[in-house]
Amino acid sequence: MTRRRQILQYAAAASASGVLGLPRLASAQKKYKSEYKMSLVVGTAFPWGEGGQIWADKVRDKTDGRINIKLYPGVSLVQGDQTREFSALRQGVIDMAIGSTINWSPQVKELNLFSLPFLMPDYKAIDALTQGAVGKRLFEIIHKAGVVPLAWGENGYRELTNSKHEVRTPDDLKGLKIRVVGSPLFLDTFTALGANPTQMSWADAQPAFASGAVDGQENPLSIFTAAKLQNVGQKYLTLWHYVADPLIFVVNKDVWASWTPEDQDAVREAAMEAGRDEIAIARKGIDEPGEPLLKEIEGMGVTVTRLTDDEREAFVQATRPVYDKWKKQIGEELVSAAEADIAAR
Ligand code: X2X
């Protein structure tokens, strides 16, 4: 052993045993970054982004400022390509995120569950999955994929809008160019409905509505109003509740491991509280008597179409082959468990 190594070893041992007057814990002390980067698709004008701010604020409070989080909306850490967010989280390019199940489903195929057309008829059905055994299983899958999941949030029921005409039947969708998000399941669904789907990031979608390059899109009402889609020609809205995307609060696994157990608890607790708050914000004006958010949207000159049960059933039937195909791809057992939990809600 060289003299230099001997000295270093002595110093390390001395430090660990407190001989040098350093506190015993010093050598084991975790190394914290001065700032942690939180990725989000949208900013604080949206329930999703507001949820991010609530999480960051609660973490700062609960850790006495040891964990300081900065929000990066617009998925700017992956140049706006929301389908790369999960890989970047895994690699540590992103420290933490609140992400949509849709955007992560290219990497975690089981997350396509929520995008199965007409699986979840109401909010109780969403809750039965996210707050039940299926939600736990999905968290285990995400954990195995190398990212630490902490809590559920919600983007919301994705309703259909377009600039051309009222959509009441699958036939009305014929030939409409519809922007969809990054899972091939959406291409299948809209193709089955006779539309002409085109896959595009959220960043690219908004100018495409404005220029008329695409006719329509599907997104939660809170995204519609915060992004003011009525101002880019989206004048027809069909309420069909065909899919809903939950959000998931996560942390990169090395970042997670770098925190003390107390701080891990604080971040988890903050995520669970922020998730509950965010879900309430996302449902505001929709899941309440009189649906005030829809009144607001109608007041903007948007034609709101409410489907009868029979009219909705026509969309269900038209997309059934897509459901069956993707049930196999997602995993029949998992989807059957989800169906059973929804039936028992
Ligand atoms: O891109 C979308 O449509 C959005 C904002 O809803 C998602 O990130 C899934």
Residues whose N, C-alpha, C, O or C-beta is under 5 A from the ligand:
A	BS01	X2X	V41 S100 I102 V181 W202 E218 N219
